[in-house]
């Protein structure tokens, strides 16, 4: 069964922006309503990779603000709130309603709002005589960030460290597991699927799998649940498999250096929410967006860095040839026109004019990746990252590393983090060998 999480989440957000009304074939509501969008920082990050300013304008959003910023009243328009269900956001919504900042309030929470917070919202607006301002309250189940069509992040910092901290208490671990389960439940609710869950025994993965399984079972027992309302669960016997693994199952994959374009950009330039910044002209930082709208990024992200450099050069040469061709066919080249050439030359000129936007866009993409590759090359040379990649790959093939080689790497170029990652890669490789030796010694 084909699943496209980006499409599903985008559809939910568009419906939310249209006051949770059905949208037509053009993706807009039948009755256009101008509105204001209010969000918190977390939900801003949910929207950022999917919705741009032009999309907001298309769906009638004229203004947008963070919820914790001071805002002036706009009495004659509705406001769409998209926030996490927490105490500070509820207090701010009550304060906004009591001041009658907007004509009506359409509240959308990124996850299911707990009953105590819902009661606080009700009592707060009732006491301030502003409960009539609250038009609708929705649980959107969108508490995850979509980076690619089927790649998402729950954006929960330091989770791995906390789950593997020997000093962490049971309550702390339970809270982390609950947040992970809540995020995964949002993903499944957005896709409207109930998966078959598989995991390894013991460890955090089993804890998450068990809790998620119980949450799904409890939800399916309710009379009106998200999966039966969508119609997909009742009408289909197809269920996807959800496999869960502990990060420790293959820790080296997250630690090793990689020489492919996409991992290098993540590793060196700290790509976040499909955006990054690199030094530009006069020391100013220049921001770029890398997502599926970028054809070069989509086509070459998995190539080794030297191959990417060759591809940039190839595309630049092709671009120059196309520009020369446009200049040749679109210009007169000093020739004189006569009546018989008028129609033909006009056609060439029109073709040249029509090709200019496409050429401009291609040049922008080439310039973007030229700048990114230049910064990457500087870091690669300064930290000798190609050497780390080669040593780690050789070590994996040979099953170990010579002592002198190890010392040479640790004393050579690279940051402290590079050397730490290299050392962890060695330990993760040698750990099974050491355990095997210990087992043999015990048997002897």
C-alpha positions as CSV (number, residue, x, y, z in Angstrom):
1,X,0.0,0.0,0.0
2,X,1.3,3.4,-1.0
3,X,1.7,5.9,1.8
4,X,2.7,9.6,1.3
5,X,3.0,11.2,4.7
6,X,3.9,14.7,3.2
7,X,0.7,14.7,1.2
8,X,-1.4,13.6,4.2
9,X,0.1,16.2,6.5
10,X,-0.2,19.0,4.0
11,X,-3.8,18.2,3.4
12,X,-4.5,18.4,7.1
13,X,-2.8,21.7,7.4
14,X,-4.6,23.2,4.4
15,X,-7.9,22.1,5.8
16,X,-6.9,23.7,9.1
17,X,-6.0,27.0,7.4
18,X,-9.5,27.0,5.8
19,X,-11.2,26.8,9.2
20,X,-11.5,23.0,9.0
21,X,-13.9,23.3,6.1
22,X,-13.8,21.0,3.1
23,X,-11.6,22.2,0.2
24,X,-12.4,22.0,-3.5
25,X,-10.3,20.5,-6.3
26,X,-8.1,23.6,-6.4
27,X,-7.2,23.1,-2.8
28,X,-9.0,26.1,-1.4
29,X,-12.3,26.6,0.4
30,X,-15.4,27.5,-1.5
31,X,-15.9,30.6,0.6
32,X,-12.7,32.6,0.9
33,X,-12.3,34.0,4.4
34,X,-9.4,36.3,5.3
35,X,-7.8,35.3,8.6
36,X,-4.9,35.5,11.0
37,X,-2.6,32.6,11.9
38,X,-1.2,32.3,15.4
39,X,1.4,29.6,16.2
40,X,4.0,28.7,18.8
41,X,7.6,27.9,17.9
42,X,7.1,24.1,17.8
43,X,4.2,24.4,15.4
44,X,6.0,27.0,13.3
45,X,8.7,24.3,12.7
46,X,5.9,21.9,11.6
47,X,4.6,24.4,9.1
48,X,8.0,25.6,7.8
49,X,9.0,22.7,5.6
50,X,5.6,22.4,4.1
51,X,3.9,25.8,3.8
52,X,5.4,29.0,2.4
53,X,4.2,32.5,2.5
54,X,2.6,32.3,-0.9
55,X,0.7,29.2,0.3
56,X,-0.6,31.2,3.3
57,X,-1.8,34.0,1.0
58,X,-3.5,31.4,-1.2
59,X,-5.6,30.2,1.8
60,X,-6.5,33.6,3.0
61,X,-3.9,34.1,5.7
62,X,-3.0,37.8,5.7
63,X,-1.0,38.0,8.9
64,X,0.8,35.4,11.0
65,X,2.4,35.8,14.5
66,X,4.1,33.8,17.2
67,X,1.7,33.3,20.2
68,X,4.1,34.8,22.7
69,X,4.6,38.1,20.8
70,X,2.6,41.2,21.7
71,X,-0.2,41.7,19.1
72,X,-2.6,44.4,18.3
73,X,-6.4,43.7,18.1
74,X,-7.9,42.9,14.6
75,X,-11.5,42.8,15.5
76,X,-13.2,41.9,12.2
77,X,-11.3,38.7,11.2
78,X,-11.1,35.2,12.7
79,X,-7.9,33.8,14.0
80,X,-6.6,30.3,13.5
81,X,-4.4,29.1,16.4
82,X,-2.0,26.2,15.8
83,X,-0.2,25.4,19.1
84,X,1.0,22.6,21.4
85,X,-1.5,21.8,24.2
86,X,0.4,23.1,27.2
87,X,-0.4,25.4,30.1
88,X,1.4,28.5,28.8
89,X,-0.4,28.4,25.5
90,X,-3.8,27.9,27.2
91,X,-3.1,30.9,29.4
92,X,-2.2,33.0,26.4
93,X,-5.3,32.0,24.4
94,X,-7.5,32.9,27.4
95,X,-5.8,36.3,27.7
96,X,-6.3,36.9,23.9
97,X,-9.9,36.0,24.1
98,X,-10.5,38.1,27.1
99,X,-9.1,41.1,25.2
100,X,-11.2,40.3,22.2
101,X,-8.2,40.5,19.9
102,X,-10.0,38.7,17.1
103,X,-13.6,38.2,15.9
104,X,-13.5,34.4,16.6
105,X,-10.9,31.8,17.7
106,X,-10.4,28.5,15.8
107,X,-8.2,26.5,18.1
108,X,-6.1,23.7,16.7
109,X,-3.8,21.7,18.9
110,X,-0.9,19.7,17.5
111,X,-1.8,16.7,19.7
112,X,-4.7,15.7,21.8
113,X,-5.4,18.3,24.5
114,X,-5.6,16.7,28.0
115,X,-8.9,17.1,29.8
116,X,-7.4,19.3,32.6
117,X,-6.1,21.8,30.1
118,X,-9.4,21.8,28.2
119,X,-11.2,22.5,31.5
120,X,-8.7,25.4,32.2
121,X,-9.6,26.8,28.8
122,X,-13.3,26.5,29.4
123,X,-13.1,28.0,32.9
124,X,-10.7,30.8,31.9
125,X,-12.9,32.0,29.0
126,X,-16.1,31.6,31.0
127,X,-14.7,33.7,33.9
128,X,-13.6,36.4,31.4
129,X,-16.9,36.4,29.6
130,X,-15.2,35.5,26.4
131,X,-16.3,31.9,25.9
132,X,-18.5,33.0,22.9
133,X,-15.3,33.9,21.1
134,X,-14.1,30.3,20.9
135,X,-15.6,29.0,17.7
136,X,-14.0,25.5,17.4
137,X,-11.5,23.3,19.2
138,X,-9.7,20.6,17.2
139,X,-7.1,18.0,18.0
140,X,-5.1,17.9,14.7
141,X,-2.6,15.1,15.6
142,X,0.2,16.8,13.7
143,X,3.0,16.7,16.3
144,X,5.8,15.7,14.0
145,X,8.0,17.5,11.4
146,X,8.0,16.3,7.8
147,X,11.3,16.7,6.0
148,X,10.7,14.5,3.0
149,X,7.8,12.6,1.5
150,X,8.2,9.8,4.1
151,X,10.9,11.1,6.4
152,X,9.8,12.8,9.6
153,X,11.2,13.8,13.0
154,X,9.5,14.0,16.4
155,X,12.0,16.8,17.2
156,X,12.6,15.6,20.7
157,X,16.1,16.7,21.8
158,X,18.6,14.5,23.7
159,X,16.2,11.5,23.8
160,X,18.9,9.0,23.1
161,X,21.1,10.3,25.9
162,X,18.2,10.4,28.4
163,X,17.1,6.8,27.5
164,X,20.6,5.5,28.0
165,X,21.5,7.5,31.1
166,X,22.1,5.0,34.0
167,X,21.0,7.7,36.5
168,X,17.6,8.4,34.8
169,X,14.7,7.6,37.0
170,X,11.6,5.5,36.1
171,X,9.4,8.6,35.9
172,X,11.8,10.4,33.6
173,X,12.0,7.4,31.3
174,X,8.2,7.0,31.3
175,X,7.7,10.6,30.3
176,X,10.1,10.3,27.4
177,X,8.4,7.1,26.2
178,X,5.0,8.8,26.5
179,X,6.2,11.7,24.3
180,X,7.6,9.4,21.7
181,X,4.4,7.3,21.6
182,X,2.3,10.5,21.3
183,X,4.3,11.6,18.3
184,X,4.1,8.2,16.6
185,X,0.4,8.0,17.3
186,X,0.0,11.4,15.5
187,X,1.9,10.0,12.4
188,X,-0.4,6.9,12.3
189,X,-3.5,9.1,12.8
190,X,-2.5,11.3,9.9
191,X,-1.9,8.3,7.7
192,X,-5.1,6.7,9.0
193,X,-3.5,3.3,9.3
194,X,-3.2,0.8,12.2
195,X,0.1,-1.0,11.6
196,X,1.4,-4.4,12.7
197,X,4.2,-3.5,15.2
198,X,7.4,-5.4,15.3
199,X,10.4,-4.8,17.6
200,X,13.4,-6.5,19.3
201,X,13.0,-7.8,22.8
202,X,14.2,-5.6,25.7
203,X,15.3,-2.0,25.5
204,X,13.5,1.3,24.7
205,X,12.2,0.0,21.3
206,X,10.1,-2.6,23.1
207,X,8.9,-0.1,25.7
208,X,7.7,2.3,22.9
209,X,6.2,-0.5,20.9
210,X,4.2,-1.9,23.9
211,X,2.9,1.6,24.9
212,X,2.0,2.4,21.3
213,X,0.2,-0.9,20.8
214,X,-1.9,-0.2,24.0
215,X,-2.7,3.3,23.0
216,X,-3.9,2.1,19.6
217,X,-6.1,-0.6,21.2
218,X,-7.6,1.8,23.7
219,X,-8.4,4.3,20.9
220,X,-9.9,1.7,18.6
221,X,-12.3,0.7,21.4
222,X,-13.8,4.2,21.5
223,X,-17.0,4.7,19.6
224,X,-15.7,7.5,17.4
225,X,-12.1,6.9,16.6
226,X,-9.8,8.6,14.1
227,X,-9.3,5.4,12.0
228,X,-13.0,4.5,11.6
229,X,-13.9,8.1,10.8
230,X,-11.4,8.2,7.9
231,X,-13.0,5.1,6.5
232,X,-9.7,3.6,5.4
233,X,-9.4,1.2,8.3
234,X,-12.9,-0.3,7.9
235,X,-12.6,-0.6,4.1
236,X,-9.2,-2.2,3.9
237,X,-7.5,-5.3,5.3
238,X,-4.1,-4.0,4.3
239,X,-1.9,-3.0,7.2
240,X,1.7,-1.7,7.0
241,X,4.4,-3.1,9.3
242,X,6.0,-0.7,11.7
243,X,9.5,-1.9,12.7
244,X,11.2,-0.3,15.7
245,X,14.9,-0.5,16.5
246,X,17.0,0.8,19.3
247,X,19.7,3.2,18.1
248,X,22.2,0.9,19.7
249,X,21.3,-1.8,17.2
250,X,23.6,-0.1,14.7
251,X,25.1,2.9,16.5
252,X,28.0,3.1,14.0
253,X,25.6,4.3,11.2
254,X,25.0,7.5,13.2
255,X,28.6,7.9,14.2
256,X,30.7,7.2,11.1
257,X,31.8,9.9,8.7
258,X,30.2,9.8,5.3
259,X,31.5,11.3,2.0
260,X,28.1,11.5,0.2
261,X,26.6,14.9,-0.5
262,X,23.5,14.7,1.6
263,X,25.2,13.4,4.8
264,X,28.0,15.9,4.4
265,X,25.5,18.8,4.2
266,X,23.8,17.5,7.3
267,X,27.0,16.8,9.2
268,X,29.0,20.0,8.3
269,X,26.4,22.6,7.6
270,X,23.8,21.5,10.2
271,X,20.9,21.3,7.8
272,X,17.7,21.9,9.9
273,X,14.1,21.8,8.7
274,X,15.5,21.6,5.1
275,X,17.3,25.0,5.6
276,X,20.9,26.0,6.1
277,X,23.1,29.1,6.0
278,X,26.6,29.5,4.5
279,X,28.9,32.5,4.3
280,X,28.1,34.8,1.4
281,X,29.4,38.0,0.0
282,X,31.0,40.5,2.4
283,X,30.8,38.0,5.3
284,X,27.0,37.9,5.3
285,X,25.3,34.6,5.8
286,X,23.2,33.4,3.0
287,X,20.3,31.0,3.6
288,X,19.3,28.2,1.3
289,X,16.4,25.7,1.2
290,X,17.1,22.1,0.2
291,X,14.0,20.1,-0.4
292,X,12.1,18.3,-3.2
293,X,11.7,21.6,-5.1
294,X,15.5,21.5,-5.8
295,X,16.1,19.1,-8.7
296,X,19.9,19.0,-8.1
297,X,19.5,18.1,-4.5
298,X,17.0,15.3,-5.2
299,X,19.1,13.9,-8.1
300,X,22.6,14.1,-6.6
301,X,22.1,13.9,-2.8
302,X,23.4,10.3,-2.6
303,X,26.5,10.8,-4.8
304,X,30.0,11.0,-3.4
305,X,31.3,14.5,-3.0
306,X,33.8,14.4,-6.0
307,X,31.0,13.2,-8.2
308,X,28.8,16.1,-7.1
309,X,31.6,18.6,-8.0
310,X,31.8,17.0,-11.5
311,X,28.0,17.2,-11.8
312,X,28.0,20.9,-10.9
313,X,30.7,21.6,-13.5
314,X,28.7,19.6,-16.1
315,X,25.5,21.5,-15.4
316,X,27.3,24.8,-15.5
317,X,28.8,24.1,-18.9
318,X,25.4,22.9,-20.2
319,X,23.8,26.1,-18.9
320,X,26.5,28.3,-20.7
321,X,25.8,26.4,-24.0
322,X,22.1,27.0,-23.6
323,X,22.6,30.7,-22.9
324,X,24.8,31.0,-25.9
325,X,22.1,29.3,-28.0
326,X,19.5,31.7,-26.8
327,X,21.7,34.6,-27.5
328,X,22.4,33.3,-31.0
329,X,18.8,32.5,-32.0
330,X,17.2,35.4,-30.1
331,X,19.5,38.1,-31.4
332,X,20.0,39.5,-34.9
333,X,23.8,38.9,-34.9
334,X,24.1,42.0,-37.1
335,X,22.0,40.5,-39.9
336,X,19.4,42.6,-41.8
337,X,15.8,41.5,-41.8
338,X,13.6,41.3,-44.8
339,X,9.9,40.5,-45.1
340,X,10.4,36.8,-45.6
341,X,12.4,36.5,-42.3
342,X,10.1,38.5,-40.1
343,X,7.8,35.7,-38.9
344,X,10.7,33.2,-38.3
345,X,12.8,35.7,-36.4
346,X,9.8,36.7,-34.3
347,X,9.3,33.1,-33.4
348,X,12.9,32.7,-32.4
349,X,12.7,35.8,-30.2
350,X,9.6,34.6,-28.4
351,X,11.2,31.2,-27.7
352,X,14.3,33.0,-26.3
353,X,12.1,35.2,-24.0
354,X,10.1,32.2,-22.8
355,X,13.3,30.3,-21.9
356,X,14.7,33.1,-19.7
357,X,12.8,32.1,-16.5
358,X,13.9,28.5,-16.8
359,X,17.5,29.5,-17.4
360,X,17.4,31.9,-14.5
361,X,16.1,29.2,-12.2
362,X,18.8,26.8,-13.4
363,X,21.5,29.4,-12.7
364,X,20.2,30.0,-9.2
365,X,20.3,26.3,-8.4
366,X,23.9,25.9,-9.8
367,X,25.1,29.0,-7.8
368,X,23.5,27.6,-4.7
369,X,25.2,24.2,-4.9
370,X,28.5,25.8,-6.0
371,X,28.5,27.9,-2.8
372,X,27.5,24.9,-0.7
373,X,30.2,22.7,-2.3
374,X,32.8,25.4,-1.8
375,X,32.1,25.6,2.0
376,X,32.1,21.8,2.2
377,X,35.4,21.5,0.4
378,X,37.0,23.9,2.8
379,X,35.8,21.9,5.8
380,X,36.9,18.6,4.2
381,X,40.5,19.9,3.6
382,X,40.7,21.6,7.1
383,X,39.5,18.5,8.9
384,X,40.8,15.8,6.5
385,X,37.4,14.2,6.4
386,X,38.2,12.2,3.4
387,X,40.9,10.5,5.4
388,X,38.5,9.7,8.2
389,X,36.0,8.1,5.7
390,X,38.8,6.0,4.1
391,X,40.1,4.8,7.5
392,X,36.7,3.9,8.8
393,X,35.8,2.0,5.6
394,X,39.1,0.1,5.6
395,X,38.6,-0.7,9.3
396,X,35.2,-2.2,8.6
397,X,36.6,-4.3,5.8
398,X,39.6,-5.6,7.8
399,X,37.7,-6.0,11.1
400,X,40.2,-3.9,13.0
401,X,42.9,-1.2,12.8
402,X,46.6,-1.2,13.4
403,X,47.8,0.6,16.6
404,X,50.1,3.0,14.7
405,X,47.2,3.9,12.3
406,X,45.0,4.6,15.2
407,X,47.5,6.9,16.8
408,X,48.2,8.7,13.5
409,X,44.5,9.5,13.1
410,X,44.0,10.7,16.6
411,X,47.1,12.9,16.4
412,X,46.2,14.2,12.9
413,X,43.8,16.8,11.6
414,X,40.1,17.0,12.6
415,X,38.1,18.3,15.5
416,X,37.8,16.6,18.9
417,X,34.3,15.4,17.8
418,X,35.8,13.8,14.6
419,X,38.3,11.9,16.7
420,X,35.7,10.9,19.3
421,X,33.4,9.6,16.5
422,X,36.4,7.6,15.1
423,X,37.2,6.1,18.5
424,X,33.5,5.2,19.0
425,X,33.4,3.5,15.6
426,X,36.4,1.4,16.6
427,X,34.8,0.4,19.9
428,X,31.5,-0.5,18.2
429,X,33.4,-2.7,15.7
430,X,35.5,-4.4,18.3
431,X,32.8,-5.0,20.9
432,X,31.3,-8.1,19.2
433,X,34.9,-9.5,18.8
434,X,35.7,-8.9,22.4
435,X,32.4,-10.6,23.5
436,X,33.1,-13.6,21.3
437,X,36.6,-13.9,22.8
438,X,35.2,-13.7,26.3
439,X,32.7,-16.4,25.5
440,X,35.5,-18.7,24.2
441,X,37.5,-18.1,27.3
442,X,34.6,-19.0,29.6
443,X,34.1,-22.2,27.6
444,X,37.7,-23.1,28.0
